[in-house]
Amino acid sequence: MLKPRITEIVAAVITAGTLIVVVVALHVGARLEREAIDDDVRTARTVTDELLKTHSQLVEHAAAEPALLGFRSEPGEAAVSEDGAHAAVASQGVHAFLLSAKGQPLAATISGEQVKPPLPGEVVAGVQALIAGASGQRAEAGIVRFGPARAGYSISSGRLAIAAAAPLAKPGAAGEAPDILVAVRVLDEAALRELADAYGLASLAFATSSSAPSGRALLPINGLNGTPIGALVWRSANPGRVLIDVIAPTVVVVFLAIGGLLIYLVRNVDTATRELIADVDRTQALASADPLTGVANRLAFFEALLEQTRKARRGGSFALMLVDLDRFKEVNDTFGHQTGDRLLADVARRLRDVCGAFVTVARIGGDEFAVLVDGPINRDLATKFGMRIIEEVSRPGPIDGKQIDIGASIGIVLAPDHGAEQHLLMHRADLALYVAKSNGRGRVTIYDTDLERDSRHRRFIERELRAAILTGELLVEYQPIFSADGRTLNGLEALVRWRHALRGMIPPNEFIPIAEETGLIHKLGATVLQRACEDAARWPDLTIAVNLSPIQMLKGDIESTVKRVLHATKMAPERLVLEITEGVLVEDPEIALAVINRLRALGCRVALDDFGTGYSSFSYLRRFNFDKLKIDQSFVSDLGESADSAMIVHAIVSLARGLRMTVVAEGVETPEQARFLQATGCHELQGYLLGRPMRASAIDRLVSGKPEPACQTAPLLLRA
């Protein structure tokens, strides 16, 4: 029973298909015919417009140079000038008339040869309308303007003619209207054949009747006075009939063949369809997935974000989180790109595990991911979710047999509260991410308007700081460094200060980080170093300590800067102490060690500043072999209150002395602190007790033995 059923189905399909094809063929044929006629009419209209335009241009040029159409300004003047050949071609077949402004014939030419001036009677009325238009009067509906020329169609001896008029460019007597040049070109059979061949209008002809015979198309033509004078007629291509003639004999044969194949294909079509669908699914997945991590790629993410913003504008809500990995570059540089790639894939897996199947996770940059959370979510939930992501990403795990420890920072925006436009949400999420990383990394920051204000403030500081460096608005003050007994002034630490013209004093902790972010720290540091070394010439027995930023150490050519400044100021390099922080050693130990060795090779001394606040690794002290070690003021300030601080200070001093380093204690503010540090074995003391940062002029008085009152109390207390 199965085979008869299949045969019946096939027969029904063939019959229905045949009927459908016939109906469609008839419909398509009729439509093609209509479209072909419409195309031909548009072409014919273009032809008529181009003829008018071309003839108008001829008349316009002849109005400026009548010799183009054979008119001579003087009797016996030759008609052929340097443009004679062009004039002969232009005037071929043209009846030209030179008329006064009142329409009186003055001269006439045919194909460039002068003849008696009377106009043909058939065009007299139309030419009067042309003259009126060319003279600036209101033109009839059948007249078209092209610049100063007016043109339209007329009939001459039963044939279609183009007539155009323009005022002569050569002025007449004062107060007189210019003469009018009229040119008439008859479109004879030869001209129409050329147009038919050029534009594909078969059997193009002009008929005084406005009705088209069967199988022909027409374009009505209006005369100079706006009334119909006939039509252009041509044979229609009629592609619809051709289509039907071609298709009809083959329809039956084709569908019989299809019927034979259909039975065979029925058995395989389902399998082929399933395979095709699977291939499409795989292709779409590959096109929208990041090949390294398997999560959505940048393109798929922005498509999803665009869809979410559309929902938000209709009342929906969602959260956008930008996740940036902390310390990924160090992992990539230390262990290689293969390990870095595997780490990214592992991070993507962790994000999918935390976010679940209904949250979009995408990789949109090198080590930057994005998370789209659909649905309502408030600030507290967004913060908790972000912290959960950070905890999962920061969990140490083995990659290629190595224990990798990274972190993450997250910037979040909530739509529509923070906007519903794609670019605006990305900008604000990126701003929140920037703040999260700037505040110590491993943080979640949700956008608010204060961030925009902070961003504008950073741009203001950057702009003004750039100008301050160029104009010398920055100041350098010096804080004394005494021997532990307070009797001897050993050196000075140079400290930059900024007195803004409008805002007054701007603290270093406000502009130094921005200088580091923007790269201005290189010019700023070079300026401070130059000023300090210049001033040091006034105090030849003192050392000068200058702080170096990690950016200067790791991402600049500090060695060349120091060498240039020492040479320019003729300062002995052993008097210059360059202070660096522990962060430089941790960020890139190899580069730091190489830079320190080159600086010491110049003869400079290198000090480790703020020891105890960072990683405080004793291995760094042994490996880098600093000349000086400065104990951070946080330990000194707690000496009278914390036994732990006293023990730590004692241990640091003992270790540094064992490594033959000079130990300097910062932030000394009381005599008790000073005496403890002296007893512990510190070599030098620095702090408000011994002297606040001061201008170079105050240092002059201090060195000369006539210090200001605030600078002479502490040494006396220490000697007591």
LINFENCOR-V965358 format. One record per residue. N is the residue number from 0. RES is the residue in one small letter. SS is DSSP state (H for helix, E for strand, - for the rest). PHI is phi in degrees with one decimal (none if undefined). BURIAL is # if it has 24 or more other C-alpha atoms within 12 Angstrom, else .. Layout:
n = {N,N}
res = {RES,RES}
ss = {SS,SS}
phi = {PHI,PHI}
burial = {BURIAL,BURIAL}
This chain:
n = {0,1,2,3,4,5,6,7,8,9,10,11,12,13,14,15,16,17,18,19,20,21,22,23,24,25,26,27,28,29,30,31,32,33,34,35,36,37,38,39,40,41,42,43,44,45,46,47,48,49,50,51,52,53,54,55,56,57,58,59,60,61,62,63,64,65,66,67,68,69,70,71,72,73,74,75,76,77,78,79,80,81,82,83,84,85,86,87,88,89,90,91,92,93,94,95,96,97,98,99,100,101,102,103,104,105,106,107,108,109,110,111,112,113,114,115,116,117,118,119,120,121,122,123,124,125,126,127,128,129,130,131,132,133,134,135,136,137,138,139,140,141,142,143,144,145,146,147,148,149,150,151,152,153,154,155,156,157,158,159,160,161,162,163,164,165,166,167,168,169,170,171,172,173,174,175,176,177,178,179,180,181,182,183,184,185,186,187,188,189,190,191,192,193,194,195,196,197,198,199,200,201,202,203,204,205,206,207,208,209,210,211,212,213,214,215,216,217,218,219,220,221,222,223,224,225,226,227,228,229,230,231,232,233,234,235,236,237,238,239,240,241,242,243,244,245,246,247,248,249,250,251,252,253,254,255,256,257,258,259,260,261,262,263,264,265,266,267,268,269,270,271,272,273,274,275,276,277,278,279,280,281,282,283,284,285,286,287,288,289,290,291,292,293,294,295,296,297,298,299,300,301,302,303,304,305,306,307,308,309,310,311,312,313,314,315,316,317,318,319,320,321,322,323,324,325,326,327,328,329,330,331,332,333,334,335,336,337,338,339,340,341,342,343,344,345,346,347,348,349,350,351,352,353,354,355,356,357,358,359,360,361,362,363,364,365,366,367,368,369,370,371,372,373,374,375,376,377,378,379,380,381,382,383,384,385,386,387,388,389,390,391,392,393,394,395,396,397,398,399,400,401,402,403,404,405,406,407,408,409,410,411,412,413,414,415,416,417,418,419,420,421,422,423,424,425,426,427,428,429,430,431,432,433,434,435,436,437,438,439,440,441,442,443,444,445,446,447,448,449,450,451,452,453,454,455,456,457,458,459,460,461,462,463,464,465,466,467,468,469,470,471,472,473,474,475,476,477,478,479,480,481,482,483,484,485,486,487,488,489,490,491,492,493,494,495,496,497,498,499,500,501,502,503,504,505,506,507,508,509,510,511,512,513,514,515,516,517,518,519,520,521,522,523,524,525,526,527,528,529,530,531,532,533,534,535,536,537,538,539,540,541,542,543,544,545,546,547,548,549,550,551,552,553,554,555,556,557,558,559,560,561,562,563,564,565,566,567,568,569,570,571,572,573,574,575,576,577,578,579,580,581,582,583,584,585,586,587,588,589,590,591,592,593,594,595,596,597,598,599,600,601,602,603,604,605,606,607,608,609,610,611,612,613,614,615,616,617,618,619,620,621,622,623,624,625,626,627,628,629,630,631,632,633,634,635,636,637,638,639,640,641,642,643,644,645,646,647,648,649,650,651,652,653,654,655,656,657,658,659,660,661,662,663,664,665,666,667,668,669,670,671,672,673,674,675,676,677,678,679,680,681,682,683,684,685,686,687,688,689,690,691,692,693,694,695,696,697,698,699,700,701,702,703,704,705,706,707,708,709,710,711,712,713,714,715,716,717,718,719}
res = {m,l,k,p,r,i,t,e,i,v,a,a,v,i,t,a,g,t,l,i,v,v,v,v,a,l,h,v,g,a,r,l,e,r,e,a,i,d,d,d,v,r,t,a,r,t,v,t,d,e,l,l,k,t,h,s,q,l,v,e,h,a,a,a,e,p,a,l,l,g,f,r,s,e,p,g,e,a,a,v,s,e,d,g,a,h,a,a,v,a,s,q,g,v,h,a,f,l,l,s,a,k,g,q,p,l,a,a,t,i,s,g,e,q,v,k,p,p,l,p,g,e,v,v,a,g,v,q,a,l,i,a,g,a,s,g,q,r,a,e,a,g,i,v,r,f,g,p,a,r,a,g,y,s,i,s,s,g,r,l,a,i,a,a,a,a,p,l,a,k,p,g,a,a,g,e,a,p,d,i,l,v,a,v,r,v,l,d,e,a,a,l,r,e,l,a,d,a,y,g,l,a,s,l,a,f,a,t,s,s,s,a,p,s,g,r,a,l,l,p,i,n,g,l,n,g,t,p,i,g,a,l,v,w,r,s,a,n,p,g,r,v,l,i,d,v,i,a,p,t,v,v,v,v,f,l,a,i,g,g,l,l,i,y,l,v,r,n,v,d,t,a,t,r,e,l,i,a,d,v,d,r,t,q,a,l,a,s,a,d,p,l,t,g,v,a,n,r,l,a,f,f,e,a,l,l,e,q,t,r,k,a,r,r,g,g,s,f,a,l,m,l,v,d,l,d,r,f,k,e,v,n,d,t,f,g,h,q,t,g,d,r,l,l,a,d,v,a,r,r,l,r,d,v,c,g,a,f,v,t,v,a,r,i,g,g,d,e,f,a,v,l,v,d,g,p,i,n,r,d,l,a,t,k,f,g,m,r,i,i,e,e,v,s,r,p,g,p,i,d,g,k,q,i,d,i,g,a,s,i,g,i,v,l,a,p,d,h,g,a,e,q,h,l,l,m,h,r,a,d,l,a,l,y,v,a,k,s,n,g,r,g,r,v,t,i,y,d,t,d,l,e,r,d,s,r,h,r,r,f,i,e,r,e,l,r,a,a,i,l,t,g,e,l,l,v,e,y,q,p,i,f,s,a,d,g,r,t,l,n,g,l,e,a,l,v,r,w,r,h,a,l,r,g,m,i,p,p,n,e,f,i,p,i,a,e,e,t,g,l,i,h,k,l,g,a,t,v,l,q,r,a,c,e,d,a,a,r,w,p,d,l,t,i,a,v,n,l,s,p,i,q,m,l,k,g,d,i,e,s,t,v,k,r,v,l,h,a,t,k,m,a,p,e,r,l,v,l,e,i,t,e,g,v,l,v,e,d,p,e,i,a,l,a,v,i,n,r,l,r,a,l,g,c,r,v,a,l,d,d,f,g,t,g,y,s,s,f,s,y,l,r,r,f,n,f,d,k,l,k,i,d,q,s,f,v,s,d,l,g,e,s,a,d,s,a,m,i,v,h,a,i,v,s,l,a,r,g,l,r,m,t,v,v,a,e,g,v,e,t,p,e,q,a,r,f,l,q,a,t,g,c,h,e,l,q,g,y,l,l,g,r,p,m,r,a,s,a,i,d,r,l,v,s,g,k,p,e,p,a,c,q,t,a,p,l,l,l,r,a}
ss = {-,H,H,H,H,H,H,H,H,H,H,H,H,H,H,H,H,H,H,H,H,H,H,H,H,H,H,H,H,H,H,H,H,H,H,H,H,H,H,H,H,H,H,H,H,H,H,H,H,H,H,H,H,H,H,H,H,H,H,H,H,H,H,H,-,H,H,H,H,-,-,-,-,-,-,-,-,-,-,-,-,-,-,H,H,H,H,H,H,H,-,-,-,E,E,E,E,E,E,-,-,-,-,-,E,E,E,E,E,E,-,-,E,E,E,-,-,-,-,-,H,H,H,H,H,H,H,H,H,H,H,H,H,H,-,-,-,-,-,-,-,-,-,E,E,E,-,-,E,E,E,E,E,E,E,E,-,-,E,E,E,E,E,E,E,E,E,-,-,-,-,-,-,-,-,-,-,-,-,E,E,E,E,E,E,E,-,-,H,H,H,H,H,H,H,H,H,H,H,-,-,-,-,-,E,E,E,-,-,-,-,-,-,-,-,E,E,E,E,E,E,E,E,-,-,-,-,E,E,E,E,E,E,E,E,-,-,-,H,H,H,H,H,H,H,H,H,H,H,H,H,H,H,H,H,H,H,H,H,H,H,H,H,H,H,H,H,H,H,H,H,H,H,H,H,H,H,H,H,H,H,H,H,H,H,H,H,H,E,-,-,-,-,-,-,E,-,H,H,H,H,H,H,H,H,H,H,H,H,H,H,H,H,-,-,-,-,E,E,E,E,E,E,E,E,E,-,H,H,H,H,H,H,H,H,-,H,H,H,H,H,H,H,H,H,H,H,H,H,H,H,H,H,H,H,-,-,-,-,E,E,E,E,-,-,-,-,E,E,E,E,E,E,E,-,-,-,-,H,H,H,H,H,H,H,H,H,H,H,H,H,H,H,H,-,-,E,E,E,-,-,E,E,E,-,-,E,E,E,E,E,E,E,E,E,-,-,-,-,-,-,H,H,H,H,H,H,H,H,H,H,H,H,H,H,H,H,H,-,-,-,-,-,E,E,E,-,-,H,H,H,H,H,H,H,H,H,H,H,H,H,H,H,H,H,H,H,H,H,H,H,-,-,E,E,E,E,E,E,E,E,E,E,-,-,-,-,-,E,E,E,E,E,E,E,E,E,E,E,E,-,-,-,E,E,E,-,H,H,H,H,H,H,H,H,H,H,H,-,-,H,H,H,H,H,H,H,H,H,H,H,H,H,H,H,H,-,-,-,-,-,-,E,E,E,E,E,-,-,H,H,H,H,H,H,-,-,H,H,H,H,H,H,H,H,H,H,H,H,-,-,-,H,H,H,E,E,E,E,E,E,H,H,H,H,H,H,-,H,H,H,H,H,H,H,H,H,H,H,H,H,-,-,-,E,E,E,E,E,E,E,-,-,-,-,-,-,H,H,H,H,H,H,H,-,-,-,E,E,E,E,-,H,H,H,H,H,-,-,-,-,-,H,H,H,H,H,H,H,H,H,H,H,H,H,H,H,H,-,-,-,E,E,E,E,-,-,-,-,-,H,H,H,H,H,H,H,H,H,H,-,-,-,E,E,-,-,-,-,-,-,-,-,E,-,H,H,H,H,H,H,H,H,-,-,-,-,-,H,H,H,-,H,H,H,H,H,H,H,-}
phi = {none,-66.9,-63.7,-57.3,-62.0,-62.9,-63.8,-62.0,-62.5,-63.3,-62.5,-64.3,-62.8,-64.7,-62.2,-62.4,-63.8,-63.0,-61.2,-61.7,-64.1,-62.9,-61.6,-62.4,-62.7,-63.3,-64.4,-63.1,-60.7,-62.9,-66.8,-61.5,-64.5,-61.2,-64.8,-64.6,-64.5,-59.6,-62.4,-64.6,-63.7,-61.4,-63.8,-62.4,-65.7,-62.1,-62.0,-62.9,-64.9,-65.1,-61.9,-61.0,-64.4,-64.0,-66.5,-64.2,-62.9,-60.6,-65.5,-61.7,-66.6,-68.6,-63.9,-82.3,-140.5,-56.7,-60.1,-57.9,-108.0,93.1,-78.5,-114.7,-74.7,-129.9,-62.3,83.1,-67.6,-68.6,-83.1,-107.4,-109.8,-67.2,-103.8,-60.2,-60.1,-63.6,-63.3,-62.7,-68.8,-64.5,-89.4,-61.7,77.5,-102.4,-93.4,-114.9,-134.4,-106.4,-120.8,-73.8,-60.2,-92.7,91.2,-81.5,-62.6,-113.1,-161.9,-150.9,-138.0,-128.3,54.1,86.8,-104.1,-71.7,-134.4,-68.8,-73.7,-54.6,-83.1,-61.8,-62.9,-68.1,-109.2,-59.4,-62.8,-64.6,-65.7,-60.1,-65.5,-63.3,-60.9,-61.4,-65.5,-68.2,-85.5,96.6,-82.4,-65.0,-91.1,-71.5,-66.0,-87.3,-109.2,-112.1,-97.9,-130.5,63.7,-78.1,-90.9,-124.5,-144.3,-171.6,-106.8,-145.6,-119.2,-132.3,55.4,78.7,-113.6,-72.5,-133.2,-105.5,-120.1,-143.0,-138.8,-153.9,-70.3,-63.1,-72.2,-73.6,-66.7,-91.0,-66.5,-57.0,84.7,-93.2,-72.1,-70.3,-66.8,-115.1,-102.2,-118.9,-129.9,-124.8,-118.5,-88.5,-90.4,-82.4,-60.6,-64.5,-64.5,-67.7,-64.4,-62.2,-64.8,-62.3,-68.7,-71.6,-113.5,71.7,-104.2,-65.4,55.8,-66.6,-150.3,-109.1,-127.0,-74.7,-88.4,-99.6,-114.3,-97.9,-66.6,-61.0,79.5,-124.6,-115.1,-142.3,-130.6,-62.7,-119.6,-96.2,-81.6,-64.1,-91.8,91.1,-96.6,-62.9,-119.4,150.5,-157.3,-84.1,-124.7,-147.0,-82.1,-72.7,-67.1,49.4,-66.8,-63.6,-65.7,-61.1,-60.0,-64.1,-61.5,-77.1,-74.8,-50.5,-68.0,-95.5,-58.4,-63.8,-62.7,-62.8,-71.9,-64.5,-65.9,-62.9,-59.0,-67.9,-75.7,-60.7,-61.3,-71.0,-74.0,-56.6,-71.5,-108.3,-65.2,-64.4,-63.4,-63.3,-64.7,-61.8,-64.7,-64.4,-61.5,-63.3,-64.0,-62.9,-61.0,-64.5,-64.0,-63.7,-63.9,-67.1,-70.5,-106.0,-109.2,-74.8,-64.6,-82.2,-106.4,86.9,-81.7,-59.4,-90.5,-61.7,-62.9,-63.9,-62.8,-68.6,-65.9,-65.3,-64.7,-61.8,-64.3,-66.1,-66.2,-63.2,-63.9,-63.2,-70.5,-99.0,110.9,-80.1,-148.8,-164.9,-121.7,-113.5,-121.7,-102.4,-112.9,-116.7,-77.2,-93.5,67.7,-67.6,-59.6,-62.1,-63.7,-63.2,-72.6,-80.0,-104.4,101.3,-69.1,-63.7,-64.7,-60.7,-64.3,-67.1,-65.2,-62.2,-63.4,-67.4,-63.6,-61.0,-63.1,-64.6,-63.1,-62.5,-64.3,-72.6,-82.1,85.6,-78.4,-100.1,-117.1,-79.8,-116.6,-140.0,-103.0,-112.5,-159.6,-54.1,-123.4,-116.3,-118.1,-129.3,-129.3,-111.6,-108.2,-80.9,105.5,-66.5,-153.0,-93.8,-63.0,-63.5,-64.3,-63.0,-64.3,-63.3,-64.6,-62.4,-64.9,-64.1,-63.8,-61.6,-60.5,-70.1,-68.0,-80.8,-66.5,-60.2,-155.0,-80.5,-129.5,55.6,77.8,-113.4,-84.0,-101.0,-124.6,-128.5,-142.0,-152.1,-123.7,-133.3,-112.3,-127.5,-126.2,-115.8,-104.2,-92.4,-57.1,-104.0,123.4,-134.8,-108.3,-57.2,-65.7,-68.2,-65.1,-64.6,-61.2,-73.2,-66.1,-66.3,-64.9,-63.7,-64.5,-58.3,-65.9,-59.7,-71.4,-68.1,-88.0,117.1,65.5,65.1,-127.3,-111.4,-126.8,-100.1,-61.3,-148.0,-64.0,-62.8,-64.8,-63.0,-64.0,-63.6,-63.8,-64.2,-64.4,-62.8,-64.7,-63.7,-61.6,-60.8,-63.8,-70.5,-66.7,-59.8,-69.5,-63.6,-64.6,-75.1,-94.9,76.3,-75.7,-78.1,-113.6,-121.5,-110.9,-129.7,-105.8,-67.2,-123.0,-101.8,-65.9,-58.8,-83.4,77.9,-91.3,-118.6,-83.9,-91.7,-169.3,-137.8,-109.5,-80.8,-129.3,-81.1,-131.6,-130.0,-103.1,-76.3,-62.4,-107.8,-95.0,75.7,-72.8,-106.9,-66.2,-58.9,-69.2,-95.6,-104.5,-64.3,-58.8,-69.0,-62.4,-69.3,-65.1,-92.0,87.1,-68.6,-61.3,-67.1,-68.6,-61.9,-62.7,-65.2,-64.6,-64.3,-61.9,-62.0,-64.1,-64.7,-70.4,-65.4,-66.3,-61.6,-62.3,-81.3,-129.9,-64.0,-95.1,-111.2,-84.4,-122.9,-99.2,-127.7,-78.3,-112.9,-76.6,-56.1,-65.4,-64.3,-72.0,-99.7,-128.1,-145.2,-110.5,-65.7,-61.1,-65.5,-62.7,-63.2,-62.3,-64.0,-66.8,-61.4,-67.9,-69.5,-96.4,57.2,-87.8,-66.1,-62.2,-69.5,-83.9,-93.3,-111.9,-101.4,-100.7,-126.2,-105.0,-64.8,-58.6,-62.1,-69.7,-77.1,-64.5,-154.4,-58.8,-67.0,-64.4,-59.7,-62.8,-64.2,-66.4,-61.4,-64.0,-70.5,-66.4,-68.8,-66.0,-73.2,107.1,-78.8,-101.8,-123.2,-117.8,-95.3,-91.3,55.0,-65.1,108.5,-94.3,-103.5,-86.3,47.4,-86.8,-64.9,-65.2,-62.8,-62.0,-71.3,-74.9,-92.3,52.7,-71.4,-81.2,-134.0,-132.4,-108.7,-76.5,-64.4,-67.2,-62.6,-74.9,-66.4,-66.4,-94.6,-60.9,-81.9,-118.8,-126.4,-68.3,-62.7,-62.0,-62.6,-66.6,-64.3,-61.7,-61.8,-66.9,-64.0,-62.7,-62.5,-63.2,-64.6,-65.0,-64.7,-93.8,60.9,-103.2,-77.6,-104.7,-119.8,-101.6,-97.5,73.2,-76.8,-124.2,-129.5,-61.3,-63.1,-61.3,-62.9,-67.3,-62.3,-64.7,-64.9,-69.3,-70.3,118.9,-62.8,-83.9,-138.7,-126.8,-146.3,163.8,-63.0,-60.8,-96.3,163.3,-80.1,-58.2,-145.6,-69.4,-61.2,-65.2,-68.7,-65.2,-56.2,-68.4,-65.2,-68.7,-78.2,90.7,-123.9,-72.8,-67.8,-53.3,-67.9,-98.2,-113.2,-76.1,-61.3,-58.0,-67.9,-63.3,-69.4,-79.4,-68.1}
burial = {.,.,.,.,.,.,.,.,.,#,.,.,.,#,.,.,.,#,.,.,#,#,.,.,#,.,.,#,#,.,.,#,#,.,.,#,#,.,.,#,#,.,#,#,.,.,#,#,.,.,#,#,#,#,#,#,#,#,#,#,#,#,#,#,#,#,#,#,#,#,#,#,.,.,.,.,.,.,#,.,.,.,.,.,.,.,#,#,.,#,#,#,#,#,#,#,#,#,#,#,#,.,#,.,#,#,#,#,#,#,#,#,#,#,.,.,.,.,#,.,.,#,#,#,.,#,#,#,#,#,#,#,#,#,#,.,.,.,#,#,.,#,#,#,#,#,.,#,#,#,#,#,#,#,#,#,.,.,#,#,#,#,#,#,#,#,#,#,.,.,.,.,.,.,.,.,.,#,#,#,#,#,#,#,#,#,#,.,.,.,#,#,.,.,#,#,.,.,#,.,#,#,#,#,#,#,#,#,.,.,.,.,.,.,.,#,#,#,#,#,#,#,#,#,#,.,.,#,#,#,#,#,#,#,#,#,#,#,#,#,#,.,#,#,.,.,#,#,.,.,#,.,.,.,#,.,.,.,#,.,.,.,#,.,.,.,.,.,.,.,.,.,.,.,.,.,.,.,.,.,.,.,.,.,.,.,.,#,#,#,.,#,#,#,#,#,#,#,.,#,#,#,.,#,#,#,.,#,#,.,.,#,.,.,.,.,#,#,#,#,#,#,#,#,#,#,#,#,#,.,#,#,.,.,.,.,.,.,#,#,#,#,#,#,#,#,#,#,#,#,#,#,.,#,#,.,.,.,#,#,#,#,#,#,.,#,#,#,#,#,#,#,#,#,.,.,#,.,#,.,.,#,#,.,#,#,#,#,#,#,#,#,#,#,.,.,.,.,#,.,.,.,.,#,#,#,#,#,#,#,#,#,#,#,#,#,#,#,#,#,#,#,.,.,#,#,#,#,#,#,#,#,#,#,#,#,#,.,.,.,#,#,#,#,#,#,#,#,.,.,#,.,.,.,#,.,.,#,.,.,#,#,.,#,#,#,.,#,#,.,.,#,#,#,#,#,#,#,#,#,#,#,#,#,#,#,.,#,#,#,#,#,#,#,#,#,#,#,.,.,.,.,.,.,.,.,.,.,.,.,#,#,#,#,#,#,#,.,.,#,#,#,#,#,#,#,#,#,#,#,#,#,#,#,#,#,#,.,#,.,.,#,#,#,#,#,#,#,#,#,#,#,#,#,.,#,#,#,#,.,#,#,#,.,#,#,.,.,.,.,#,#,#,#,#,#,#,#,#,#,#,#,#,#,#,.,#,#,.,.,.,#,#,.,#,#,.,.,#,#,.,#,.,#,#,#,#,#,#,#,#,#,.,.,.,#,.,#,.,#,#,.,.,#,#,#,#,#,#,#,#,#,#,#,#,#,#,#,#,.,.,.,.,.,#,#,.,#,#,#,.,#,#,#,#,#,#,.,.,.,#,#,#,#,#,#,#,#,#,#,#,.,#,#,#,#,#,#,.,#,#,#,#,#,#,#,#,#,#,#,#,#,#,#,#,#,.,#,#,#,.,#,#,.,.,.,.,.,.,.,#,#,.,#,#,.,.,#,.,.}
